[in-house]
Amino acid sequence: MAIRKIRIMGDPVLEKTCKEVKEMTPRTRELISDMFDTMYDGMGVGLAACQVGILKRIVVIDTTGEDPHVLINPVIVETSGEQTGQEGCLSLPGQAGIVTRPNYVKVRAYDENMQEYELEGTELLARAICHECDHLDGIMYVSKVEGSLMDVDAMEDEEK
């Protein structure tokens, strides 16, 4: 459909709490489609509606490039374990930081047909669910970074 402008850290919309989605409308369907296009274009694995300036509790996630998930009004209902690893964000391009998250997450949400379902994820999917759900409450991952943010380009140069 369309690639939307991603809001960058410092934009006040990223600090606001998103509002619950009450019904599926053609505009909301278009938003979801645009969010996937925007996420894929940015080579991300998740995107929250607030990152494109829309204060709705909608998240799209695809950690494999082949398994897209739409989470409307998501609520994390269970977590366990722990993982610590590098995390980045499309709203803070070129930066990454070390963040500890649950290694297992179960989330209850609605799909694009407003049918309730549960999604369970481990490792990267668990990390993405937590990261994107935080966005819906105005929380950016930088508040959870252990140590300081790192320049992604410098990290890639070090690996070569």
N, C-alpha and C positions, 0 to 999 in steps of 0.2 A: 504494500500500500504506500506508506510514506515513512521517511526517516525524520524523526522529530529532533529538535535541539535538546541536548542533554544539559541540564542545569549543573553548574560547577559549584563545589564547596564554597560557601560564602553567600550563596543565593538564599534569601530568607525562606523560600518555599521548602528547602531541604530540612529546615528546623521545625516544621509544623507537623502536627498530628493529622493524618489522613482520615477522611470520613468514610463510614461504612457504605457499601454499595447496596441499595435496596432492590433494584431491578435491573435486568439486562435491557439495554436500549441499543439501537443501531449505532449511536455515537460511542457507546462503551465497547461494542464489538470492534468498531474501527480503531479505537484507542488500543485495544489488546493487540490487534494485528500490527499496528504501527509500532507498538512497544517491542514485539518480536523483531520486526525489521530493524529498528534502532539498535537493539541489543546485538543482533548478529552483525550489523554494520560496524559496531564498535568493538567487535570480537570479545564481548562479555559473556558471562554465563547466567546473569540475572539482571533484572531491571525492575524498579518500583515506579509506579505511576508518578510519584512526586518528582522523580528524576527527569521527567519530561514536563514538569510544571502542573500536573493534574493531581489534586489532593483527594484521590480515591484510594481505598484499600485494595489495590490490585498489584500483583507481582507476576512477572513471567520469569521462568527459569528453564535453562537447557544446558546441562553440564556436559553432555556428550555430543551435541550437535544432531542428535537423532531422537531425543526423548523430551519434547517440550512440555512444560507444565504451566498451567494458568492457575493462580491462587487468588481467589477473590475473598476478601474478609478473612484472611488466614489467622489461625490461632494455634500457637505451638502448645500441644497438650502433653508431650512427654519428651524428655531428653535423658541421655545417659552417656557415660564415658567422657573422654576429653581428647582433643587434638589441638596441637599448636602448629601453626604454619603461616606461610605468607598469604596475605590478602590484599587485594586492590579493589578499585571502584571506578566505574565509568564517570563518576562525578568528581574524581580526583585523578585525572589522567597523568600517567608517568610516575606515579608514586605507589609504594607498597609498604606494608608493615607486618610485623609478626603479631598474630592474634590467636588467643586460645578460645575455642568454641567446643560445644558438645560434639562427640563423634557420631552420635545417633540422635535423630530428631523425628518426631511424629507430629504432623501438622494437620489440622482439620480446616477445610476451606470449601469454597464453592467453585465449580468449573464454569466455563463460558455459557453453559445452559442453566446456571444457578442450581445445579444439583450438588448436594453436599457430598464430600468424599474425604478420605484420609490419604495422606502421602507419607511414606516412611523413607528416610534417607540416611546414609552414612557418608562419612568422609566429605568429599567435595559437595555433594548434594546437601548434606546436613549443614555445612558451612554456608552455602548459598541461601538456604531457607532462612537461617538465623540472620544473615547479613541483610537480606531483602526485607524481612519482617521488621528489623530494626529501623530501616528507612521509613516504614509506615508510621512510626512513632517519633520521627524527627531525629533519630540517632544515627550518626555516621560512624563507621568503623574506626576512624581515627581516635575516638574516645576510648577505644579498647586496645590500642596498639601498645605492645610491650617494647619499651625503648623508643627509638625515633623512626620516623618515616624514612624510607630509602628511595633514591632515584632509580626507577626500573631500568633505564638505559645504562646507568653505571653498573648495576647488578649484572646485566647481560654481558657487558664488556668484561667484567671480572671472570665470568664463567668461560669465556673464550680462551 
